[in-house]
Amino acid sequence: MANENDRATGTVAVDEEGRPVVRRPEHVTDRWWQEVANLLRPTVHGTPATAVTATSVTVRRDRARALPRLLERHPAASARWSWTPAAERLRASGGGTADALTRLLATDVAEQSVWPVGLDLAALGFVRPLRPFQRTAVARLVAAGGGANFSVPGSGKTTVAYAVFTALRARGAAHAMLVVAPPSAFDAWVEEARACFAPPRLPSVAVRPRVLARTDTVVVLNYERLGDPVVRAGLAGWSRGRKVLTVFDEAHRAKAGAASRRGAEAAELARRADATMVLTGTPMPNRPRDLEAVFDLVWPGQGHRLVHGDLARLRDRAYVRATKDDLELPPLRLRVERIALDASHRALYDAMCDRVRQWARDAGGAERAASGAVAAQAGRALLNLIAAAANPAAVFAPGRPWSLPLEGPGETDLASLVADPARHIRPAKVVRAAQLVADNRARGRKTVVWSGFLGNVEALTAALARHRPAVITGATPLDEPTGRANRRAHLDRFRHDDDCWALIATPQTLGEGVSLHLAASDQVHLDRGYAAGTWLQAIDRTHRLGLPADADPSCTVLLATDTIDERVNEVLNAKVAALAAALRDPALRPVADPSLTDGGIDALLGDIDALRELLRPW
């Protein structure tokens, strides 16, 4: 295909007989189309003379699942392929997914938990001892041929995944493993491999390789690279002729399914996979359809049945979950401290509330929440209120003008507050966070301080300067030429430098895939968004397997009284309770009782209806 046709789009549909039909894109050459037809020739229905035309190729129904893999190959990979809903359903069921799930659900949890006959992990080079709950998880996931591991963060899901891969590899069910993970989890896949395998049997782990080599046993990529045509072509060559176990780490990252590019590309990869495994401790961070999308990565097309349909009553058989009780950790002391705003802070915050409520009414009210532009503006306004409840300087900065009524109560001059909030306002939550870090330092304890807002991170960095904090946000590079300013260097300093008493981070950047429990067991949350998954994941950075029995871990949430913080707390409590019910994990309930970010607005808002939030009192 010529360069100008690289973006051409073809369609995969279904004919009246239920067979897939690959339709030729517009503006492609006859030669290119003939080469694509030759590529699809082994799958065609009937004879090539009848199945292949100048505009379409008809494929056998039983080869529907092979189509995605074929269309990833040259020259077909140079076009985009749009699947109709009927074709999507056909390829989802074409590989016997429903039958495989039915067979799994016919076996109860006790039967699934029986250790596979003849499986000796140590003899296969896997030498890390498994805890009882990990051994049960391995047995059940091997029985599923992959499956879903919803164990709490910090329970050793990466170790379990390597053990399952070792078992499947010994059976000939997998020859290599592709891991899709957020960048914060990359190091874990390298470090855990070294901890799990004897040196002679250590698999070759390639993290974001520029070129995929057949000698790489494990390849680790981030979700954002799945749509790169070069990466997809490289994966097709790397996997050709062997079975690949595809693992989606922190699989809630793809919870939006077809509604987001990341979710759609993950789902596409899952449909092409020989075997799939999902790892996440928060499979339903906001709503039930999140859980559907995560299940669909393992059992394409079956998520709705498992969450709401005829299979929901047997859902426990479709996933494994280790709870905090299984980890036998020292209990987490969760404290919510309510902080009063000073008079100037209160005047400015209340004026902001009045202004955004008036804007929401002028914008058309809650009935216009479906409007993308209005909802996005409402979302930004909500996040500005959350940020300002901690520190107005995070909102009123140069280049961020706000229109506010300037007749403040009493002697407060709102105009001067807006012009220079840092000069006139003492941000009580930032001050309290600094006090908590100082108190912990006096006891010889380091502290992790979380904020989802870059302006608040800057305020914390200044307030904690004497504690020489490490600071990691989305702006902190993964790799940096001098090696002094990347994320690994900041983490190393926090973990090993005796003069570094605090780590300040955005949970959207560092809330997944990172273990901090050996350096710190105390956390402070300056602010929180509505996304329950982000909240739960952040807690578990310091409350996880391997925490010393005498650690006395704590988590302090700073909540500004009579502000949007109160509503955020209500919503998070409800979401965590819903997740606990969906996973039948009562150990989660205690957690529910007590640029803005690199992840964008959705990372903090979750599924909140922004306009309705703005129009309700708090």
C-alpha positions as CSV (number, residue, x, y, z in Angstrom):
1,M,0.0,0.0,0.0
2,A,1.3,3.5,-0.8
3,N,2.1,5.9,2.0
4,E,-1.0,8.0,1.3
5,N,-3.2,5.0,1.8
6,D,-1.7,3.9,5.2
7,R,-4.7,5.2,7.1
8,A,-7.3,3.4,4.9
9,T,-10.0,1.6,6.8
10,G,-11.5,-1.7,5.9
11,T,-14.5,-3.5,7.5
12,V,-15.1,-6.9,8.9
13,A,-18.8,-7.8,8.8
14,V,-20.9,-10.9,8.9
15,D,-23.0,-12.2,6.0
16,E,-26.5,-13.8,6.1
17,E,-25.0,-17.2,6.7
18,G,-23.0,-16.0,9.8
19,R,-19.6,-16.0,8.1
20,P,-17.1,-13.2,8.5
21,V,-16.6,-11.0,5.4
22,V,-13.5,-8.8,5.0
23,R,-14.3,-5.8,2.9
24,R,-11.7,-4.0,0.9
25,P,-10.8,-0.5,2.1
26,E,-11.2,2.4,-0.3
27,H,-8.3,3.9,-2.2
28,V,-6.0,0.9,-2.1
29,T,-4.3,-0.7,-5.0
30,D,-5.4,-3.9,-6.7
31,R,-2.0,-5.4,-5.9
32,W,-2.3,-4.6,-2.2
33,W,-5.8,-6.2,-2.1
34,Q,-4.6,-9.3,-3.9
35,E,-1.8,-9.7,-1.4
36,V,-4.3,-9.4,1.5
37,A,-6.5,-12.0,-0.2
38,N,-3.5,-14.3,-0.5
39,L,-2.8,-13.8,3.2
40,L,-6.4,-14.8,4.1
41,R,-6.6,-17.7,1.6
42,P,-6.2,-20.5,4.2
43,T,-9.3,-19.3,6.0
44,V,-11.7,-18.7,3.1
45,H,-15.1,-20.3,2.8
46,G,-15.3,-22.6,-0.2
47,T,-12.9,-22.1,-3.1
48,P,-10.9,-18.9,-3.6
49,A,-12.7,-18.4,-6.9
50,T,-16.0,-17.9,-5.1
51,A,-14.8,-16.6,-1.7
52,V,-12.5,-13.9,-3.0
53,T,-13.8,-11.0,-5.1
54,A,-12.5,-7.6,-6.0
55,T,-14.2,-6.0,-3.0
56,S,-14.4,-8.8,-0.3
57,V,-13.1,-12.1,1.1
58,T,-15.5,-14.5,2.8
59,V,-14.0,-16.5,5.7
60,R,-15.1,-19.7,7.3
61,R,-17.1,-19.2,10.5
62,D,-14.8,-21.5,12.5
63,R,-11.8,-19.3,11.5
64,A,-13.3,-16.1,12.9
65,R,-10.9,-16.0,15.8
66,A,-7.9,-16.3,13.5
67,L,-8.8,-13.2,11.6
68,P,-7.4,-10.6,14.0
69,R,-4.0,-12.2,14.0
70,L,-4.0,-12.5,10.2
71,L,-5.0,-8.8,9.8
72,E,-2.1,-7.8,12.0
73,R,0.3,-9.2,9.4
74,H,1.9,-7.5,6.4
75,P,0.4,-6.1,4.3
76,A,-3.0,-6.1,6.0
77,A,-1.5,-4.4,9.1
78,S,-1.0,-1.1,7.1
79,A,-4.8,-0.6,7.1
80,R,-7.2,-0.1,10.0
81,W,-10.0,-2.8,10.4
82,S,-13.3,-1.8,11.8
83,W,-15.4,-4.7,13.2
84,T,-19.2,-4.6,13.1
85,P,-21.0,-5.6,16.3
86,A,-22.0,-8.9,14.8
87,A,-18.4,-9.6,13.8
88,E,-17.2,-8.7,17.3
89,R,-19.6,-11.2,18.8
90,L,-18.6,-13.9,16.3
91,R,-14.9,-13.6,17.0
92,A,-15.5,-13.5,20.7
93,S,-17.3,-16.8,20.6
94,G,-15.3,-18.3,17.8
95,G,-12.6,-19.8,20.0
96,G,-14.9,-21.6,22.3
97,T,-14.6,-19.0,25.0
98,A,-18.1,-19.6,26.3
99,D,-17.5,-23.4,26.4
100,A,-14.2,-23.0,28.3
101,L,-15.9,-20.7,30.9
102,T,-18.8,-23.1,31.3
103,R,-16.3,-26.0,32.0
104,L,-14.5,-23.9,34.5
105,L,-17.7,-22.9,36.3
106,A,-18.8,-26.5,36.5
107,T,-15.9,-27.1,38.9
108,D,-16.3,-25.7,42.4
109,V,-13.6,-23.8,44.1
110,A,-12.4,-26.7,46.2
111,E,-11.8,-28.8,43.1
112,Q,-10.1,-26.0,41.3
113,S,-7.8,-25.6,44.4
114,V,-6.3,-29.1,44.2
115,W,-2.6,-28.9,43.2
116,P,-2.1,-30.1,39.6
117,V,-0.8,-33.7,39.6
118,G,2.9,-33.9,38.8
119,L,3.6,-30.2,39.0
120,D,6.9,-29.6,40.7
121,L,7.7,-25.9,40.4
122,A,11.2,-26.2,42.0
123,A,12.2,-28.9,39.4
124,L,11.2,-26.4,36.7
125,G,13.4,-23.7,38.2
126,F,10.8,-21.8,40.1
127,V,12.4,-21.7,43.6
128,R,10.5,-19.0,45.5
129,P,8.3,-20.5,48.2
130,L,4.6,-19.9,47.8
131,R,2.4,-18.9,50.7
132,P,-0.7,-21.0,51.2
133,F,-3.0,-18.5,49.6
134,Q,-0.6,-18.1,46.6
135,R,-0.4,-21.8,46.1
136,T,-4.2,-22.0,46.0
137,A,-4.3,-19.2,43.5
138,V,-1.7,-20.9,41.3
139,A,-3.7,-24.2,41.3
140,R,-6.9,-22.4,40.3
141,L,-5.4,-20.3,37.6
142,V,-3.6,-23.3,36.1
143,A,-7.0,-25.0,36.1
144,A,-8.4,-22.0,34.2
145,G,-5.5,-21.9,31.8
146,G,-5.0,-18.3,32.8
147,G,-7.9,-16.5,34.4
148,A,-8.5,-13.6,36.8
149,N,-6.5,-12.8,39.9
150,F,-8.3,-10.1,41.9
151,S,-6.1,-10.5,45.0
152,V,-5.5,-7.3,47.0
153,P,-2.6,-5.2,46.0
154,G,0.6,-6.3,47.7
155,S,-0.3,-10.0,47.8
156,G,2.3,-11.2,45.3
157,K,0.2,-11.4,42.1
158,T,3.4,-11.0,40.0
159,T,4.9,-14.0,41.8
160,V,1.7,-16.0,41.2
161,A,1.7,-15.0,37.5
162,Y,5.3,-16.3,37.1
163,A,4.4,-19.6,38.8
164,V,1.3,-20.0,36.5
165,F,3.4,-19.3,33.5
166,T,6.0,-21.9,34.6
167,A,3.2,-24.5,34.9
168,L,1.6,-23.7,31.6
169,R,5.0,-23.7,29.9
170,A,5.7,-27.2,31.3
171,R,2.4,-28.4,29.8
172,G,3.2,-26.8,26.4
173,A,0.2,-24.5,26.8
174,A,2.5,-21.4,26.7
175,H,5.9,-20.8,25.3
176,A,6.3,-17.1,26.1
177,M,4.5,-14.4,28.1
178,L,3.5,-10.9,27.1
179,V,2.8,-8.5,30.0
180,V,0.9,-5.3,29.6
181,A,1.4,-3.0,32.6
182,P,1.7,0.6,33.7
183,P,5.3,1.9,33.7
184,S,5.3,2.0,37.5
185,A,5.1,-1.8,37.5
186,F,7.9,-2.5,35.0
187,D,10.7,-2.9,37.6
188,A,8.5,-5.4,39.5
189,W,8.4,-7.8,36.6
190,V,12.2,-7.8,36.4
191,E,12.9,-7.9,40.1
192,E,10.3,-10.6,40.8
193,A,11.7,-12.8,38.0
194,R,15.1,-12.7,39.7
195,A,13.5,-13.6,43.1
196,C,11.4,-16.4,41.6
197,F,13.8,-18.4,39.4
198,A,17.1,-20.1,39.9
199,P,19.7,-18.3,37.8
200,P,20.1,-21.0,35.2
201,R,16.3,-21.0,34.6
202,L,15.8,-17.2,34.8
203,P,13.7,-16.2,31.8
204,S,14.8,-13.3,29.6
205,V,12.6,-10.3,30.5
206,A,12.6,-7.5,28.0
207,V,11.0,-4.2,29.1
208,R,9.8,-1.9,26.4
209,P,12.3,-3.4,23.9
210,R,13.0,-1.3,20.8
211,V,13.2,-4.5,18.8
212,L,11.5,-7.7,20.0
213,A,13.8,-10.7,19.9
214,R,12.7,-14.3,19.7
215,T,15.0,-15.0,22.6
216,D,12.9,-12.8,24.9
217,T,10.7,-15.2,26.9
218,V,8.9,-12.3,28.7
219,V,8.1,-9.0,27.0
220,V,6.7,-6.1,29.1
221,L,4.9,-3.2,27.4
222,N,2.7,-0.4,28.6
223,Y,-1.0,-0.1,27.6
224,E,-0.3,3.0,25.5
225,R,1.9,1.1,23.0
226,L,-0.7,-1.5,22.1
227,G,-2.0,0.7,19.2
228,D,1.4,1.4,17.7
229,P,1.5,-0.4,14.3
230,V,5.2,-1.0,14.6
231,V,4.7,-2.6,18.0
232,R,1.8,-4.7,16.8
233,A,3.8,-5.9,13.8
234,G,6.7,-6.7,16.1
235,L,4.5,-8.7,18.5
236,A,3.1,-10.7,15.5
237,G,6.6,-11.7,14.5
238,W,7.7,-12.4,18.1
239,S,4.7,-14.7,18.8
240,R,4.5,-16.4,15.4
241,G,4.7,-20.2,15.8
242,R,4.4,-20.3,19.6
243,K,1.7,-19.9,22.2
244,V,1.7,-16.7,24.3
245,L,0.2,-16.1,27.7
246,T,-0.9,-12.5,27.7
247,V,-1.1,-10.9,31.1
248,F,-2.9,-7.6,31.8
249,D,-1.3,-6.2,35.0
250,E,-3.4,-3.5,36.8
251,A,-6.2,-4.6,34.4
252,H,-8.5,-1.9,35.7
253,R,-6.6,0.4,33.4
254,A,-8.7,-1.1,30.6
255,K,-12.0,-0.9,32.5
256,A,-13.6,1.4,30.0
257,G,-13.6,-1.3,27.3
258,A,-14.6,-0.2,23.8
259,A,-15.4,3.3,25.2
260,S,-11.7,4.2,25.4
261,R,-8.8,3.6,23.1
262,R,-6.8,1.9,25.8
263,G,-9.7,-0.5,26.7
264,A,-10.5,-1.2,23.0
265,E,-6.9,-2.0,22.2
266,A,-6.5,-4.3,25.2
267,A,-9.7,-6.1,24.3
268,E,-8.4,-6.6,20.8
269,L,-5.2,-8.0,22.1
270,A,-7.1,-10.3,24.4
271,R,-9.2,-11.7,21.6
272,R,-6.1,-12.7,19.7
273,A,-4.3,-14.2,22.7
274,D,-3.7,-17.9,23.1
275,A,-4.3,-17.6,26.9
276,T,-5.0,-14.6,29.0
277,M,-4.6,-13.6,32.7
278,V,-5.7,-10.4,34.4
279,L,-4.2,-9.0,37.6
280,T,-5.9,-6.3,39.6
281,G,-6.9,-5.8,43.2
282,T,-9.5,-3.3,42.2
283,P,-11.5,-4.8,39.3
284,M,-14.5,-2.6,40.0
285,P,-13.1,0.8,41.0
286,N,-16.3,2.7,40.1
287,R,-19.2,0.7,38.8
288,P,-20.2,-2.9,37.7
289,R,-19.5,-2.4,34.1
290,D,-15.8,-1.9,35.0
291,L,-15.9,-5.5,36.3
292,E,-17.6,-6.6,33.0
293,A,-14.7,-5.1,31.0
294,V,-12.0,-6.8,33.1
295,F,-13.8,-10.2,32.8
296,D,-14.1,-9.7,29.1
297,L,-10.3,-9.6,28.8
298,V,-10.2,-13.2,30.1
299,W,-13.5,-14.4,28.7
300,P,-14.2,-12.3,25.7
301,G,-17.9,-11.6,25.4
302,Q,-18.8,-13.1,28.7
303,G,-18.3,-10.2,31.2
304,H,-22.0,-9.2,31.2
305,R,-23.1,-12.8,31.9
306,L,-20.7,-13.0,34.9
307,V,-21.7,-9.7,36.4
308,H,-25.4,-9.4,35.7
309,G,-26.5,-12.5,33.7
310,D,-27.0,-16.2,34.1
311,L,-23.5,-16.9,35.3
312,A,-23.4,-14.3,38.1
313,R,-24.3,-16.8,40.8
314,L,-21.2,-18.8,39.9
315,R,-18.9,-15.8,39.6
316,D,-16.7,-16.7,42.6
317,R,-15.4,-19.7,40.5
318,A,-14.2,-17.4,37.7
319,Y,-11.6,-15.5,39.8
320,V,-9.2,-15.9,42.7
321,R,-8.8,-13.3,45.5
322,A,-6.5,-13.2,48.5
323,T,-7.8,-10.7,51.1
324,K,-6.0,-8.6,53.6
325,D,-6.9,-11.2,56.2
326,D,-5.1,-13.9,54.1
327,L,-1.9,-11.7,54.2
328,E,-2.0,-11.6,58.0
329,L,-0.8,-8.0,58.0
330,P,-0.7,-5.8,61.1
331,P,-4.0,-3.8,61.0
332,L,-4.0,-0.5,59.3
333,R,-4.9,2.5,61.4
334,L,-7.1,4.7,59.2
335,R,-7.8,8.2,60.5
336,V,-9.9,10.9,59.0
337,E,-8.8,14.3,60.4
338,R,-11.2,17.1,59.8
339,I,-9.4,20.4,59.3
340,A,-11.1,23.9,59.7
341,L,-10.2,26.5,57.1
342,D,-9.1,29.9,58.2
343,A,-11.3,33.0,57.5
344,S,-9.5,34.1,54.3
345,H,-9.4,30.5,52.9
346,R,-13.1,30.0,53.8
347,A,-14.1,33.3,52.1
348,L,-12.3,32.4,48.9
349,Y,-13.5,28.8,48.8
350,D,-17.1,29.8,49.4
351,A,-16.9,32.4,46.7
352,M,-15.6,29.7,44.3
353,C,-18.5,27.4,45.2
354,D,-21.0,30.2,44.5
355,R,-19.4,31.0,41.2
356,V,-19.2,27.4,39.9
357,R,-22.8,26.7,41.0
358,Q,-24.0,29.8,39.1
359,W,-21.9,28.7,36.1
360,A,-23.5,25.2,36.2
361,R,-27.0,26.7,36.2
362,D,-26.1,29.1,33.4
363,A,-24.7,26.1,31.4
364,G,-28.1,24.4,31.5
365,G,-28.1,22.4,34.7
366,A,-27.8,18.7,35.3
367,E,-29.8,17.8,32.2
368,R,-26.8,18.9,30.0
369,A,-24.4,16.5,31.8
370,A,-24.4,14.3,28.7
371,S,-22.7,17.1,26.7
372,G,-19.1,16.3,26.4
373,A,-17.8,19.9,26.5
374,V,-20.0,21.0,29.4
375,A,-19.3,17.8,31.4
376,A,-15.6,18.3,30.9
377,Q,-15.8,21.9,32.1
378,A,-17.8,20.8,35.1
379,G,-15.2,18.2,35.8
380,R,-12.4,20.7,35.8
381,A,-14.5,23.0,38.1
382,L,-15.0,20.1,40.6
383,L,-11.3,19.3,40.6
384,N,-10.5,23.0,41.2
385,L,-12.7,22.9,44.2
386,I,-11.0,19.8,45.6
387,A,-7.6,21.3,45.0
388,A,-8.6,24.7,46.5
389,A,-10.0,23.0,49.7
390,A,-6.4,22.1,50.4
391,N,-4.6,25.1,48.9
392,P,-6.1,27.9,46.7
393,A,-2.7,28.6,45.3
394,A,-3.0,25.4,43.3
395,V,-5.9,27.0,41.4
396,F,-5.2,30.7,41.4
397,A,-1.9,30.7,39.6
398,P,-0.6,32.9,36.7
399,G,-2.4,32.0,33.5
400,R,-5.4,30.5,35.4
401,P,-7.8,33.5,35.7
402,W,-11.1,33.0,37.6
403,S,-14.1,35.3,37.5
404,L,-15.4,35.7,41.1
405,P,-17.7,38.1,42.9
406,L,-15.4,40.5,44.7
407,E,-17.6,41.6,47.6
408,G,-16.4,39.2,50.3
409,P,-17.8,39.1,53.8
410,G,-16.3,41.4,56.5
411,E,-12.9,42.9,55.8
412,T,-11.8,40.1,53.4
413,D,-10.6,41.5,50.1
414,L,-11.3,38.7,47.6
415,A,-9.5,40.5,44.8
416,S,-6.2,40.5,46.7
417,L,-6.8,36.8,47.7
418,V,-7.2,35.8,44.1
419,A,-4.2,37.8,43.0
420,D,-1.8,36.3,45.6
421,P,-3.4,33.5,47.7
422,A,-0.1,32.2,49.0
423,R,0.6,35.6,50.7
424,H,-2.8,35.8,52.4
425,I,-3.9,32.3,53.1
426,R,-2.4,29.7,55.4
427,P,-3.4,26.4,53.8
428,A,-4.4,24.4,57.0
429,K,-4.2,20.9,55.4
430,V,-0.7,21.6,54.0
431,V,0.4,22.8,57.4
432,R,-1.1,19.7,59.1
433,A,0.6,17.4,56.6
434,A,4.0,19.0,57.5
435,Q,3.2,18.5,61.2
436,L,2.5,14.8,60.6
437,V,5.7,14.3,58.7
438,A,7.7,16.0,61.4
439,D,6.0,13.9,64.1
440,N,6.8,10.7,62.2
441,R,10.4,11.8,61.7
442,A,10.8,12.4,65.4
443,R,9.8,8.7,65.8
444,G,12.3,7.6,63.1
445,R,9.6,6.9,60.6
446,K,9.3,8.0,56.9
447,T,6.1,9.2,55.4
448,V,4.4,8.9,52.0
449,V,2.3,12.1,51.2
450,W,-0.2,11.9,48.3
451,S,-1.8,14.7,46.3
452,G,-3.5,14.4,42.9
453,F,-2.7,18.1,42.0
454,L,0.6,19.5,40.8
455,G,0.0,22.8,42.5
456,N,-0.5,21.0,45.8
457,V,2.6,18.9,45.2
458,E,4.6,22.1,44.8
459,A,3.2,23.5,48.1
460,L,4.0,20.3,49.9
461,T,7.5,20.3,48.5
462,A,8.1,23.7,49.9
463,A,6.5,22.9,53.3
464,L,8.5,19.7,53.7
465,A,11.8,21.1,52.4
466,R,13.7,20.5,55.6
467,H,12.8,16.8,55.4
468,R,14.5,16.6,51.9
469,P,11.5,14.9,50.2
470,A,11.7,12.8,47.1
471,V,9.0,14.0,44.6
472,I,7.4,12.0,41.8
473,T,4.7,13.2,39.5
474,G,3.7,12.5,35.9
475,A,6.4,15.1,34.9
476,T,9.1,13.0,36.5
477,P,10.7,11.0,33.6
478,L,11.0,7.3,33.6
479,D,14.5,7.6,32.2
480,E,16.8,10.6,32.3
481,P,20.3,10.8,30.9
482,T,22.1,11.8,34.1
483,G,20.2,9.2,36.2
484,R,19.6,11.7,39.0
485,A,16.1,12.9,38.2
486,N,14.2,9.9,37.1
487,R,11.6,8.0,39.1
488,R,13.9,5.1,40.0
489,A,16.5,7.6,41.4
490,H,13.8,9.3,43.5
491,L,12.5,6.0,44.8
492,D,16.0,4.8,45.7
493,R,16.7,8.0,47.6
494,F,13.5,7.6,49.6
495,R,14.2,4.0,50.3
496,H,17.8,4.2,51.2
497,D,18.8,7.9,52.0
498,D,18.6,8.4,55.8
499,D,18.2,12.1,55.3
500,C,15.1,11.7,53.0
501,W,12.1,11.5,55.3
502,A,9.2,11.9,52.9
503,L,8.0,10.9,49.5
504,I,5.5,13.3,47.8
505,A,3.7,11.7,44.9
506,T,0.6,11.8,42.7
507,P,-1.3,8.5,43.1
508,Q,-2.0,8.5,39.4
509,T,1.7,8.2,38.8
510,L,2.9,6.0,41.7
511,G,-0.3,4.4,43.0
512,E,0.2,1.1,41.2
513,G,3.0,-1.5,40.9
514,V,5.4,0.0,43.4
515,S,6.3,-1.4,46.9
516,L,7.1,1.2,49.5
517,H,6.4,-0.8,52.7
518,L,10.0,-1.6,53.5
519,A,10.8,2.2,53.6
520,A,7.6,3.5,55.1
521,S,4.4,2.4,56.8
522,D,2.8,5.8,57.2
523,Q,0.7,7.7,54.6
524,V,-0.9,11.1,54.5
525,H,-3.5,12.0,51.9
526,L,-3.7,15.8,51.3
527,D,-6.6,15.4,48.9
528,R,-8.5,12.6,47.1
529,G,-10.6,12.4,44.0
530,Y,-13.7,10.3,43.4
531,A,-11.9,7.3,41.9
532,A,-12.0,4.5,44.4
533,G,-9.5,2.4,42.6
534,T,-6.9,5.1,42.9
535,W,-7.6,5.5,46.6
536,L,-7.4,1.8,47.4
537,Q,-4.3,1.2,45.3
538,A,-2.4,4.1,47.0
539,I,-3.2,2.7,50.4
540,D,-1.7,-0.6,49.5
541,R,1.7,0.8,48.5
542,T,2.7,0.7,52.2
543,H,0.3,-2.0,53.5
544,R,1.3,-5.2,51.7
545,L,2.9,-8.6,52.0
546,G,6.3,-8.5,53.7
547,L,5.3,-5.6,56.1
548,P,7.0,-6.3,59.5
549,A,4.7,-7.5,62.2
550,D,5.5,-4.5,64.4
551,A,5.2,-1.9,61.7
552,D,2.0,-0.3,63.1
553,P,0.9,1.1,59.7
554,S,-1.2,4.2,59.5
555,C,-3.1,6.2,56.9
556,T,-4.3,9.8,57.6
557,V,-6.8,11.5,55.4
558,L,-7.0,15.2,55.7
559,L,-10.5,16.4,55.1
560,A,-11.5,20.1,55.0
561,T,-14.7,20.6,56.9
562,D,-17.8,22.0,55.1
563,T,-16.2,21.5,51.7
564,I,-16.4,19.2,48.7
565,D,-14.0,16.9,50.7
566,E,-17.1,15.7,52.6
567,R,-18.9,14.6,49.4
568,V,-15.7,12.9,48.1
569,N,-15.5,10.9,51.3
570,E,-19.2,9.8,51.0
571,V,-18.7,8.6,47.4
572,L,-15.5,6.7,48.1
573,N,-17.1,5.0,51.0
574,A,-20.0,3.9,48.8
575,K,-17.8,2.6,46.0
576,V,-15.5,0.6,48.4
577,A,-18.6,-0.9,50.0
578,A,-19.9,-1.9,46.5
579,L,-16.5,-3.5,45.6
580,A,-16.5,-5.4,48.9
581,A,-20.0,-6.7,48.1
582,A,-19.1,-7.7,44.5
583,L,-16.0,-9.6,45.6
584,R,-17.5,-10.9,48.9
585,D,-14.5,-9.4,50.7
586,P,-15.6,-7.9,54.1
587,A,-12.0,-7.0,54.8
588,L,-12.4,-4.0,52.5
589,R,-15.2,-2.5,54.5
590,P,-13.1,-0.8,57.2
591,V,-11.4,1.2,54.4
592,A,-14.9,2.6,53.5
593,D,-15.8,3.6,57.1
594,P,-13.6,6.3,58.0
595,S,-2.3,20.0,34.6
596,L,-4.2,18.7,37.4
597,T,-2.6,15.2,37.2
598,D,-0.8,13.2,34.6
599,G,-3.8,10.8,34.6
600,G,-6.2,13.5,33.5
601,I,-9.6,14.4,34.8
602,D,-11.0,10.9,34.5
603,A,-8.3,9.5,36.8
604,L,-9.6,11.7,39.7
605,L,-13.3,11.9,38.9
606,G,-14.1,8.2,38.2
607,D,-17.7,8.0,37.1
608,I,-19.0,11.1,38.8
609,D,-21.7,13.1,37.1
610,A,-19.9,16.4,37.3
611,L,-22.8,18.8,36.8
612,R,-25.1,17.1,39.3
613,E,-22.2,17.3,41.8
614,L,-21.9,21.0,41.2
615,L,-25.6,21.6,41.7
616,R,-26.0,19.7,45.0
617,P,-25.2,21.3,48.3
618,W,-22.4,20.1,50.5
